[in-house]
Amino acid sequence: MFGLQPDTNAMNRDPAQSAIWRCNLPSLSAFLAVQTQWRALAQADGSRFWIGLDYATVEPTLRLEGLDLTPAEWIGFRIIEDAARTALNER
């Protein structure tokens, strides 16, 4: 959906050289793993209103990907989702 794939080489770079802070990588990796699991409403004009991620599919997808988020990482995940939803609905 967003055309992003986690760059595993970037995860091993010097933190000073990376645009993504190492502490945010678990949340970002989880978000990218479920980036196709959005709920949307069709509008009369043919556009979509993005509601948010479908959590009924997020949990099993994360489990199958072998990703286990801590509560703090889950909050980071939700922050990324909120920012993505805002950007999607600005189109």
C-alpha positions in Angstrom: 0.0 0.0 0.0 2.7 2.5 0.9 5.3 0.8 -1.2 7.7 0.5 1.6 9.7 -2.6 2.6 11.9 -2.7 5.7 15.5 -2.4 4.8 17.3 -5.0 7.0 20.6 -3.5 6.0 19.5 -0.1 7.3 18.6 -1.8 10.7 22.3 -2.6 11.2 23.7 0.8 10.3 25.2 3.2 12.7 22.2 4.9 14.4 23.7 8.3 13.6 23.5 7.4 9.9 19.9 6.1 10.0 16.7 8.2 9.4 14.9 5.7 11.7 15.7 5.5 15.3 16.5 1.9 16.4 13.8 2.1 19.2 11.2 2.7 16.5 12.1 -0.2 14.2 9.8 -2.8 15.9 6.8 -0.5 15.6 7.7 0.4 12.0 8.4 -3.2 11.0 5.0 -4.3 12.5 3.2 -1.5 10.6 4.8 -2.4 7.3 3.9 -6.1 7.9 0.2 -5.2 8.1 0.1 -2.2 5.7 -2.5 -3.9 3.5 -5.0 -4.5 6.3 -6.9 -1.2 6.2 -10.6 -0.7 6.6 -12.1 1.9 4.3 -15.5 3.3 3.5 -16.5 4.0 -0.1 -17.8 7.6 -0.5 -20.5 8.7 -3.0 -17.9 10.5 -5.1 -15.9 7.3 -5.6 -13.2 8.2 -3.1 -12.4 6.3 0.1 -12.4 7.3 3.7 -9.8 5.4 5.6 -11.0 4.2 9.0 -7.9 2.5 10.3 -6.3 -0.9 10.4 -8.4 -4.0 10.8 -7.2 -5.3 14.2 -9.0 -8.6 13.6 -6.4 -9.3 10.9 -3.5 -7.3 12.5 -2.9 -9.7 15.5 -2.7 -12.9 13.5 -0.6 -11.3 10.8 1.9 -10.1 13.4 1.9 -13.5 15.0 2.6 -15.2 11.6 5.4 -12.7 10.9 6.9 -13.6 14.2 6.5 -10.1 15.5 5.7 -9.6 19.2 5.3 -6.0 20.3 5.8 -4.7 23.8 3.2 -2.3 25.1 5.5 0.7 24.3 6.0 -0.6 20.8 2.3 -1.1 20.3 1.8 2.6 21.2 4.4 3.5 18.6 2.6 1.3 16.1 -0.7 3.2 16.8 1.1 6.5 16.4 2.3 5.4 12.9 -1.2 4.2 12.1 -2.7 7.5 13.1 -0.2 9.5 11.0 -0.8 7.2 8.0 -4.6 7.5 8.3 -4.3 11.3 8.4 -2.1 11.3 5.3 -4.4 8.8 3.4 -7.5 10.9 4.2 -5.8 14.1 3.0 -5.7 12.8 -0.6 
